[in-house]
């Protein structure tokens, strides 16, 4: 009979979101025989070579580390086979080819940051906030051919706070998700799981919402919307990849601004959506369809992130329409 000590797990993940799951598995006594993570790559202004968050933790614990450039590489796949893993645990990693996820005898499980089948895709945390949802959660499921479509093992619901941003929700789901991974692995070991087909849920409930990848052009703020919609858009993209808009200085030079936080104010007005108001000292507000968005935390292109007061200290804005 398999136990924690002889149940062989290979963990696959890259960013900080995945570290908590790996950490909890290790701290709960599960045998991690290898960690698969992204190759080191140069990043930042100095293009210094950086290790992934998962690799840094794996090095601390002396785990065997694999960093394949290509998951279909025959040498990499042969090494995986030779490790004779019982289970692959995947958290925030690349899409796996079937020749990889089909290897372990107990299958390959994945943690997804939404209540599947809703918000399948690359950006579930951003999308639930952008859509003004009041709840989300995490799901563990078995990986199958189509991305995020496998049989659901467990789910944990999480209430969304009305003013939290994507970074804050990310951190809460990271903790909840780590605990759910441990529960899932133990249940697989105990053979007590009863997976549920996502197709069954869809047939009972109807349409589902998706979470496609977000690109820079998707992040431009459209001021011709309700105050609530703009507010949710900004917090849903903060602190990354960050919403943005263009503005013009007094000499008509176009500048781009990233918005990290704001406040919403509902008020009927007759101004054109996108009209900018500022005293050039303490506030910058922009008209929406049914109120105003007050920018509180901003970053001008080529500058560091700062409060709106600090930004206005060195930048003169004249009223205009975006």
LINRAGI-V179705 format. One record per backbone hydrogen bond with DSSP energy under -0.5 kcal/mol. CO is the residue of the C=O (numbers start at 1). NH is the residue of the N-H. E is the energy in kcal/mol with one decimal. If there is no record, write none. Layout:
CO_NH_E + CO_NH_E
This chain:
3_6_-0.7 + 3_7_-1.1 + 4_31_-1.3 + 6_8_-0.9 + 7_9_-0.6 + 7_31_-0.6 + 8_86_-2.5 + 8_87_-1.9 + 9_11_-0.5 + 9_33_-2.5 + 9_34_-0.9 + 10_89_-2.5 + 11_36_-3.1 + 12_91_-2.8 + 14_54_-2.1 + 15_18_-1.5 + 15_19_-0.7 + 16_19_-0.8 + 16_20_-0.8 + 18_22_-1.8 + 19_23_-3.1 + 20_24_-2.5 + 21_25_-2.1 + 22_26_-2.3 + 23_27_-2.8 + 24_28_-1.5 + 25_30_-2.3 + 26_29_-1.7 + 30_32_-0.8 + 31_9_-2.2 + 31_33_-0.8 + 34_11_-2.2 + 35_37_-0.5 + 35_66_-2.9 + 36_13_-2.1 + 41_50_-2.7 + 43_48_-1.2 + 44_47_-1.2 + 48_43_-2.0 + 50_41_-1.9 + 52_56_-2.2 + 53_57_-1.8 + 54_58_-2.5 + 55_59_-2.7 + 56_60_-1.6 + 57_61_-1.6 + 58_63_-2.4 + 59_62_-0.9 + 64_35_-2.8 + 66_37_-2.4 + 70_73_-1.5 + 73_77_-2.3 + 74_78_-2.2 + 75_79_-2.0 + 76_80_-2.1 + 77_81_-2.3 + 78_82_-2.3 + 79_83_-1.1 + 80_83_-0.6 + 80_84_-0.6 + 80_85_-0.6 + 81_84_-1.5 + 85_105_-0.7 + 86_106_-2.5 + 87_10_-2.1 + 88_90_-0.5 + 88_109_-2.6 + 89_12_-3.1 + 90_111_-1.8 + 91_14_-0.6 + 92_14_-1.2 + 92_15_-0.6 + 97_100_-2.1 + 97_101_-2.1 + 98_102_-1.9 + 100_103_-1.8 + 104_107_-0.9 + 107_88_-1.6 + 108_143_-2.9 + 109_90_-2.9 + 110_112_-0.5 + 110_141_-1.9 + 111_92_-0.6 + 112_114_-1.6 + 112_139_-2.5 + 114_116_-1.3 + 115_118_-1.5 + 117_120_-0.7 + 120_211_-3.0 + 123_127_-2.3 + 124_128_-2.0 + 125_129_-1.1 + 126_130_-2.5 + 127_131_-1.9 + 128_133_-2.7 + 129_132_-1.6 + 134_160_-2.4 + 136_158_-3.0 + 138_156_-2.3 + 139_112_-2.9 + 140_153_-3.4 + 140_154_-1.0 + 141_110_-2.6 + 146_149_-1.5 + 151_142_-2.2 + 152_196_-2.5 + 154_140_-2.6 + 156_138_-1.9 + 158_136_-2.9 + 159_161_-0.5 + 161_164_-1.2 + 165_169_-2.4 + 166_170_-2.6 + 167_171_-1.8 + 168_172_-1.6 + 169_173_-2.7 + 170_174_-2.1 + 171_175_-1.3 + 172_176_-2.3 + 173_177_-3.0 + 174_178_-1.7 + 175_179_-1.7 + 176_180_-1.9 + 177_181_-2.2 + 178_182_-1.8 + 179_183_-2.2 + 180_184_-2.5 + 181_185_-2.8 + 182_186_-2.3 + 183_187_-2.0 + 184_188_-2.2 + 185_189_-2.3 + 186_190_-2.4 + 187_191_-0.7 + 187_192_-2.5 + 187_193_-0.6 + 196_152_-2.9 + 197_201_-1.3 + 198_202_-2.6 + 199_203_-2.4 + 200_204_-1.5 + 201_205_-2.3 + 202_206_-3.2 + 209_119_-3.3 + 209_120_-0.8 + 211_123_-2.3 + 215_218_-1.3 + 215_219_-0.5 + 216_219_-1.7 + 217_220_-0.8 + 219_244_-1.9 + 221_223_-0.7 + 223_225_-1.4 + 225_289_-2.6 + 226_230_-2.1 + 227_231_-2.5 + 228_232_-2.5 + 229_233_-1.9 + 230_234_-2.4 + 231_235_-2.3 + 232_236_-2.1 + 233_237_-0.7 + 234_237_-0.8 + 235_166_-2.1 + 235_238_-0.9 + 237_242_-2.6 + 238_166_-0.9 + 238_167_-1.6 + 243_259_-2.4 + 244_221_-2.9 + 245_257_-2.9 + 247_255_-3.4 + 249_252_-2.3 + 253_249_-2.0 + 255_247_-2.9 + 256_301_-2.2 + 257_245_-2.0 + 258_260_-0.5 + 258_299_-2.1 + 259_243_-0.7 + 261_296_-2.2 + 261_297_-1.6 + 263_294_-2.9 + 265_292_-3.1 + 272_275_-1.9 + 274_322_-1.7 + 275_287_-2.5 + 277_285_-2.8 + 283_279_-0.9 + 283_280_-0.6 + 284_295_-2.4 + 285_277_-3.0 + 286_293_-2.5 + 287_274_-2.8 + 290_267_-1.4 + 291_288_-3.1 + 292_265_-2.2 + 292_294_-0.5 + 293_286_-2.3 + 293_295_-0.7 + 294_263_-2.3 + 296_308_-1.6 + 297_260_-2.6 + 297_261_-1.4 + 298_306_-3.1 + 299_258_-2.8 + 300_303_-2.6 + 304_300_-0.5 + 306_298_-2.9 + 307_311_-2.2 + 308_312_-2.6 + 309_313_-1.2 + 310_314_-0.7 + 311_314_-1.2 + 315_317_-0.6 + 320_276_-2.9
